[in-house]
Amino acid sequence: MNYKKQDCPYDWRNAWQAPWQIGCGGNEIPCIVNGKWYIYVWNKDEKKHYYYCFIDDIFLTEKEFECILSPWQALLNKEKQQFEKKI
């Protein structure tokens, strides 16, 4: 799929197949993060939430998505873990 970075993905409400569902009881809406469209989804088989990236066509865990939202925090956490191992 080729989306312009600013265009909301086409037919995003109806394009889901089992086991995926739109998060928040179907009320979640897509958002742009770093120029890419994401939506919060629920995998009813795994009973876990993910973030789906329309542009890359991948599902990210909440932890992976947090790293996209805050790359500096992820780097700091990694440095902290390495420091704590040395103590």
N, C-alpha and C positions, 0 to 999 in steps of 0.2 A: 504494500500500500504506500502510495506517495502522498503525504499530507504536507501542506505548507505548515511551517512551525506555528503559525497563529491560528490555523483552522482547527476547530474541534473535529475529532474523528467522525466520519460519516457512520450513521446508524449504530452508534455505540450502545444504545439501550437494548437493541434486539439481536446483537451478534454473538451472544454467549451460548456456549454448549456445556452440557454437564461434564464435569462436576462444578463448573464455575458459575457464580452468580454475582451480580453487582452488590457491593457492600452496603452496610447500613440499611438492610431490609429493602434494597433496590432504590434507595434514595440518594446514593452517592453520585456525584457528578465529576467528570474529568477536570483535571487541573494541569497547568503548565509548570514544569520545574526544569530549569536550565534549558529551555527551548523545546522540551519534549512533553507530550501529553501522557498523563498517568491517570489511573482510576483504581480506587480501593475495591478489592473483590474478595469473595469468600469461596473457599474450596470446601464444598459440603462433604466430600469423602474424607478429607484430611482434618476437617474442622479447624482450619487455619485461615487467617487473612493474608493476602498478598497485595502487592501493587503491580498492576499490569501496565507496561509501557507499550503504547500503540505504535510508536515509531520503530522500536527495536523488536517488537513482537516477543517480549519475554515477561515472565512473572518474577518479581523480586520479593524476597522476604521483607518483613518490616525492618529488620536490622540492615539489610542491604539498601533499602530506601532511605533510612536515616543517614547513611554515609553519603548519599547523593545530596540530601538536604544540608548536611553539615560536614563537608570534607575535612575541614580544619579540626572538628571535634574528633573525627575518626583517627586522624593523624595523632592528635594529642593522646587519645586513649591507647594507641599502639605504643607511643613513646613511654607512657606511664607504665604499661605492662612490662616493657623491656627494663625500665628502671627498677620496678618492683622485684623482678627476677634477680637483679644484681644485689639486692639488699639481703 
